[in-house]
């Protein structure tokens, strides 16, 4: 089932529970959930006040003004 998730994060969340830090996805686009895989780079160009819809490959398929 597909769903639209509103997320404002555009980067990972860093946690350091051990010697090596772990990065948790903050944008919702990762294919390795809950871990960051770098896909957040696709949302760096997002503009405030707009809603972006991504396909399974991380490409923007719809952009609209938020209401």
Secondary structure, DSSP 8 states (H G I E B T S, - for coil): ----------S-EEE-SSSS-EEE-SSS--SSTTB--SGGGGGTT--TTEEEEE-TTS-EEEEEE--
